[in-house]
Amino acid sequence: MMKKILFEDALILKTVKGLRALVRVLPLRVSFAAARGVGWAIYFFSKRRKIAHKNLRAAFAGEMTDARMKQIARLSMQNLAMSSVELLRFPEMDRAYIEKNIRIIGTERIDAKLKEGKGAIFLTGHFGCWELLNLASSLVGYPMVVLARTQKHPRSNDFLNSLRASKGNQIIRKGMPVREILKALKQGKIVGMLSDQDGGRNGTFVRFFNRLSSSPSGVATFALRTNAPIFPVFIFREKFGVHRVEVGESLTRPADALAPEEAERVLLQQFAGILESKIRKSPDQWLWAHRRWKSTPNRSILILSDGKQGHLNQSLAFLDAIRDQRQRQGVAPAYTVSKIVEIRFKNRFCKSLLNFTARLFQGRIPCKSWMREKLLTKNCCQALDKTAADIVVSCGSSLLGANLLVKAQNQARSAVIMKPSFFAQAFDAVIVPRHDQVKQKKNIFITEMALTRMDNRSLKDESKELSERLGLSNDHKRIGFLIGGDTPKVKFARAPFTKLLEELKRYSLQSGAVVLTTSSRRTPGWANELLKAVLKDKAQCPLLVIANESNASGVVPGILGASDILVVSGESMSMVSEAIASGKPVIVFFPGASGNFKPKHEEFLKRMSQKKLIVRTEPETFYEVIQKEISREKKETCAALACDHEVLRQAVRRVL
């Protein structure tokens, strides 16, 4: 490793010295033109472009278009390249050059403080040509002690510092004894520092573009220990080689009564607010290509919906797992935010085209911005543009292409639920139930059941509210009756469904059990009418919700929590999984003609039955089955749920 670094160091040093020799003889305008070309190349071919895009989305989502963000990222790279040209020419610059090309505003603020014999801190960020501030300050009568980060290539680092110190500035390397900086301030010198990079987990967290960001606390510590004022100083590039320096009012010193950590945070928050205002004024001047929010506790989760409640519930279950995992890590709930956006295509062809393109290019969709604009509705695009996301979650094969588009737009992590129809490696986490028959890989996590949001707390709360509203008595057993509806493969059949209802009513009358019933939006109209006719007695059926007429929230969790046993139609694996997750005995009936289930669907029900998580029944045997099952404890459910929860936590850790 050391030999590699030394080789790289020698190569970099020769290259930089060669470039310095070149820019010395070339006209400055020609050097700038070449630098802009280099900046353009860095933007298009460096991975730093993705970091810049992610940062810009975090800062300006909803405030500017993606096209404008890309332009800012490119201009920022070009500004960095032009600043490098100016750094290489430092030894040739003199006071006359500075007076001709740099306009300085606000020096009277510095003079008043320096006359008191105190040192001062010039605080800036990676903004404009920040290196030029050191040189300009020295040449106009404000020599600085500059704090510089040590690079890993020693000879190149020494050459860089020689350019910085070419006009008399003193360079102090980061990591040197703190007393060197304190000594300079106590001697009345000016210390130049940058404070806009990530400070790690041990830094001081301040709000920056409405997100918490970690800042190194050193500058605030020095100011508080020496009473040195902190002047925010920024340099703006107005033309190629023409600049404007703005010296702001010194930061307000915190009250002496504040604890040191809080006083440091107050100072750093002031600077963060000033830096944000300068960036908003000239966003292309800041260096967007560093990981400013690397240590932020903030996470934004975007859930894509296809309009199907079952799919949305599974995505929300993954969101719940993210929240739970972050709380385990000690992150406050307020720092995990989420938003649901329903993906709407202009027509069916647009949906098919996107998914076909994603399949054809194995997840690497070309022309992503064009695809998003041309295939999605205007309102959908606007909703996505306004939302910056760290994690994108979707459920169902119809949203795979959309997931990839939104992932690329935000440079986010992605999770998909259910078996992807193409190139699973395109996603960071794929959560699939075992019946989808997918081989486990490092990004594929296999659960026994479909994901469900059901947990003891939510079931208890919803069931308590439902029981109080209906005035349910504990003297009678409660049967939860959950009816799904028609699917492309399974159609409800009148005869078996009628027979099942008759047997359910007979058991209810003979045992005194009450029935809590809800249909779904898929339930056929004739079945809804049959439910209303057979279960019309309020004493026998105190709750009958026809989803297509009234679909109040909390009904299903309330029924799951309040019931002693659940009777569920078997065409929906999600609904069966939710019933199992409640921990109650579950009876599954087949609503249509026999033999219509897909093989994977049949495999799921068979596996759940073998694990004693459900009991399958025909209408003719329903009465005997419910008599036997209604009082049985479900110890098997706890083990199955614990296994799935652990798998889900592993998937969450991968996307976090």
Protein Blocks (a to p, Z undefined) as FASTA:
>chain_A
ZZmmmmmmmmmmmmmmmmmmmmmmpcfklmmmmmmmmmmmmmmmpcklmmmmmmmmmmmg
ojacfklmmmmmmmmmmmmmmmmmmmmmmmmpcfklmmmmpccehklmmmmmmmnopacd
dddddehjlklmmmmmmmnopacdddddddfblklmmmmmmmmmmnopacddehiafklm
mmmmmnopacddddfbcebjmlccddeehiacdddfklmmmmmmnopacdddddddfblm
lccdddddddddddfkbcfklmmmmmmmmmmmmmmmmmmmmmmlpcfkbcfklmpcbdcd
ddddehiaklmmmmmmmmmmmmmmmmmnopafklpccdddddddfblklmmmmmmmmmmn
nopaghklmmmmmmpcfklmmmmmmpccfbdcdedjklmmmmmmmmmmnopacddedjdf
bhfklpmbdcddfklopacdfkbccdfbdcdfbdfklmmmmmmmmmmmnopafkbccddd
dddbddfkbccdfklmmmmmmmmmmmmmmnopacdddddfklcfklmmmmmmmmmpfklm
mbccdfkloccehklmmmmmmpmbdcddfkbmklmmmmmmnopacddddfbdehiacfkl
mmmmmmmmmnopaccddfklmmmmmmmmmmpccfklmmmmmmmmmmmmmmmmmmZZ
